[in-house]
Amino acid sequence: MKKINIRKNLILILSITIVLLTIGFIAVSVKYNKMKTKKNIFSVDFVKVKKVTSSKGSVKEPKGNLEITKNNKIIDMSFDLFSPKDELIYEITLRNKGTNNIEIVELLMSPDYITNNKDQISPIEVTMTDISGKILEPNEETAIKLKLTYKNKDNKIEEKKIKGRLGIISTQH
């Protein structure tokens, strides 16, 4: 009689174990399918360019043209500054259009007028907000301030034309 009870109890325990394993497997499968169907989209885009201010140092107004191109990944830029104290300030909006957090590694200006090629555009000074290392969550935006200033100390009036591109290097975080 005891052998039959032990056998019944063992069958009951094994049956319960099989049911629990089945439930666990179903739960893991459902979670895996949800993760599999969720699209991992990696997309960091320039979404807006706005001229903030323009101040002229003499008669002619400084001009600038910034156009978002290449699937919102590049900004083509051209500027005309005419005399000392000319200044242009732009606000560029960047958005994480992806599904994961991203980290901005660097903004690239080509040619790099901020550090390497200053002499090519002298006496124009270019500065830009450093957002390297900034983490953007999905649909989060950040603003970049781009400033060009004509800083000729001898007040010599000489038109300067500048062309370049601005791009983004980012990684998933």
C-alpha positions, -999 to +999 in steps of 0.1 A: +000+000+000+028+024+008+045+017-025+013+027-043+010+060-023+047+068-030+041+060-066+010+082-068+027+111-049+057+108-073+034+109-103+016+139-089+049+158-082+062+150-117+029+161-133+030+194-114+066+199-124+058+193-161+029+218-159+051+245-142+078+240-168+053+243-196+040+276-181+075+289-177+084+280-213+052+297-226+061+329-206+097+329-219+084+323-255+059+352-253+086+376-239+111+365-266+085+370-294+078+405-280+115+413-280+120+398-315+091+419-330+103+451-314+122+470-340+156+484-330+158+516-350+189+537-349+183+572-362+197+605-351+187+633-374+190+671-378+154+682-377+155+720-377+178+750-383+168+784-371+187+817-375+188+832-340+206+865-347+225+884-373+244+915-365+262+936-391+294+954-385+290+979-414+266+984-443+261+949-456+241+923-436+260+890-431+243+861-449+241+824-441+224+794-456+221+761-438+203+732-455+196+698-440+205+671-466+214+634-470+184+620-452+187+645-424+222+634-415+242+663-430+239+701-429+254+720-459+265+754-449+276+786-466+282+820-451+291+855-463+306+879-437+316+913-449+332+933-422+345+933-386+319+927-359+296+908-383+280+879-365+257+850-373+241+827-347+221+796-356+203+770-335+204+735-349+180+709-334+190+673-333+165+645-325+168+608-316+142+593-339+152+557-329+139+532-304+170+531-282+191+556-262+220+570-282+251+588-272+265+617-293+301+608-299+310+640-319+298+666-343+320+668-373+325+700-393+342+696-426+365+714-431+371+717-393+371+755-389+370+752-351+404+736-344+425+725-375+417+750-403+413+783-384+438+800-407+419+793-438+390+815-427+409+840-405+397+865-392+364+846-389+359+826-356+336+796-356+323+782-323+298+755-316+281+739-286+299+708-275+274+680-270+299+651-271+289+625-246+252+636-244+227+608-241+194+612-260+164+590-252+140+581-280+123+612-294+144+635-273+159+666-288+189+688-281+200+721-295+234+731-309+244+767-311+266+776-341+282+811-340+304+828-366+321+861-357+342+884-379+371+894-355+394+915-376+414+936-352+427+961-377+391+968-390+401+959-425+369+953-445+373+921-465+344+898-476+348+862-464+329+833-479+328+801-460+314+767-470+313+735-451+293+706-438+282+694-404+275+658-395+269+636-365+287+606-351+267+587-325+264+552-310+237+532-292+239+536-255 
